[in-house]
Amino acid sequence: MRIPTTSCLCPFLVCLCFIQRCSGAGHHVPTKVPSKNQTKLANGETEVHHRPKRGWIWNQFFVLEEHIGPDAQYVGKLHSNSDKGDGSVRYILSGEGAGSIFIIDEVTGDIHATKSLDRERKAHYVLHAQALDRNTQEALEPMSEFIIKVQDINDNAPQFPDGPFVATVPEMSEVGTSVLQVTATDADDPTYGNSARIVYSILQGQPYFSVDPKTGIIRTALADMDREAREHYTVVIQAKDMAGQVGGLSGSTTINVTLTDVNDNPPKFPQKNYQLYVPESAQVGKPVGKIKANDDDLGVNADIKYSIINSEGANMFSISTDRDTKEGIISLKKPLNYERKKTYTLHIEGMNTHVDPRFSYLGAFKDTATLKITVGDVDEAPVFSMDYYILDVYENSPSGTEVGSVTARDPDSRNSPVRYYLDSKEDGVRYFRIDESSGVIRTTQPLDREDIPWHNITVMASEVDNPSLLRHVPVTVQVLDMNDNPPEIATDEEVIVCESSRPSQVIQTITAVDKDDFANGQRFSFALPSQLPVNPNFTLKDNEDSTASIIARRRRFNHLTQELYELPIVVWDGGEPSLSGTSTLTLRVCPCQRHGKIRICQGEAFLSSAGLSTGALIAILLCIIILLAIVVLFVTLKRSKKEPLIIAEEDIRENVVTYDDEGGGEEDTEAFDIIALRNPAAAEELKFRRDIRPDARNHCGMPPRRSPTVELDEVDVHEFIKQRLVEADMDTSVPPYDSLQTYAYEGQGSSTGSISPLDSAGVQSEQEYTYLEDWGPEFQKLAELYEEAESDVTT
């Protein structure tokens, strides 16, 4: 709204006299130029001529905004005290809006505004004034700064920048409850007049709401506003400037107020009495009916908990709340029986779960109703006397043995006869049959507990009058144990016998297993078969704890001589009657690793660690056999072309034979062809080597270590040497191996004694040979020999 400046108050001009020296004062720093009172000398100095002080004289300028007159609006006048009015002074204006908005008369210094100004867009303008000598164009006064302020008029109405508004307030609130605060803004100058002084008033929404005229706070003006009666209200608020006086500008906004719900309404059943029909065949746990109480509140304030408050109904029925529909769901807790009870009466209560204590004066927030349930008669299927049956029968019982019986009856008043059947879809049908009239279950064949210890069958019962109504019951038959299985040795693996085993040494502890129940098979006895001769190699000891130990009876086994032994063992169980079984164990002789936790043949360990299958092992063995056959054939053909081993008939030399093949040690008897050296007459009979060590002397081959000197019986030594010489000369079947036996007698009467190891036979050696075990498997045999020799001497 524009107001003509011609009809408004004239600007209040205040005349000020401003005197400013050439050096400048305040915040103005004009440029120093020689004035008329100064003369510049030849040496560059200036001579000052003293004159009276002078300065700018002008009014402080104001201009009304929104000027719309045809003429330029007069602002004010600039004047310097050096201006004598003769037109010799020229006024120049510069700065914001100079020349476009503000113009100046160069002679008189009058300033006019040529355009309409808006204070809300720009409140003041900063300009600079300068007075020049019109003739010399020299500055009479330094340039000075001044401000033209735009004076405000009431041309802007109040506004609500955030409107329209949405607010909520709880129903039933007290008078004066704060709803919302609204704030209006006015672009006019708040420091000038009443243009920006706002007053609030309510145009719509009475008598429900009121507004504070100064703060704009909206409050409730009516008590006990009920949401169920009216939920939404529209309030219009006006803001007016000029302190609400006539002629002031105004603006308005709308507030949509919604009453929020509180729990001020109790639940109510639409009627007090209800009826419900339920057939007696209704399933337990399933819903049979619904009931609902109404509540005018919303959300949690309308939540209702239903309950059955009388014992007659609570024992047979239960009720729960559907959260979505707020209904009470009635379910059956126990089976109904029309013949026993035909009607039930339920007293149902509906109560709010969230009660506001402020409204307790309204009464109890609950209601009750009565529900009468009528039980309907239905033809029902037969009912078994038990929910499930557990029967038992001994195994091996003859076909037709009675296992047990099941019983069912017609629950209806007619008491119709019942027929029994077995479910043909189950596997147990082939083992049992049932009498359709009596319900007696019998076997159809002998049962084996070790095959199937439990049988599960299903018996069905139906009425003779209505066969379509069936009832099922599970029946479990336990097969009782009888001692009909002999015990067996628990292991099928070979027993490992170490070559270094000693007499009375436990080879392995064995146990037995019995397929029968633990009551019959928990105790076992062990023995060797009595009808067989005494085993010279092994014996058996019953430990009397259902275990037995295999014990070696002789010393030293050799896998080259015999690798496998069979040991039959008889096992008895503790059942009634007692049963026995004979199991044959296979014992394998192996050169076992010493001090190992697990006894395993070295060859087997190698093959098992390689992870080869049986087929691969057989293929490898076949290849090895073929290669050996080729090598043997090649060697035989080559040796057939060689010269005889004995160079001359007379050059016997104690049967020492020279040959070129390199032997593999004292146990290697296959490294060269010795067929040509054997006696054909004795070649077929296998004889043991007799040139290793004597049975009575076990110290051959010991390392030459010093031992205590012992006097030997000279006659015994002579006899020993002669005996060995005779045996070597007479035994033509012994070939010359890679060993040389030397028998020598050092004589008699020597004071130093003999240094031969033969003289240590009667005294235990102090030397320990356990270090040989650390040298590797090549010295294992030698360590065993020395260890056995020491044990014999100790014995």
Disulfide bonds with the S-S distance in Angstrom:
Cys498-Cys592 2.23
Cys590-Cys601 1.32
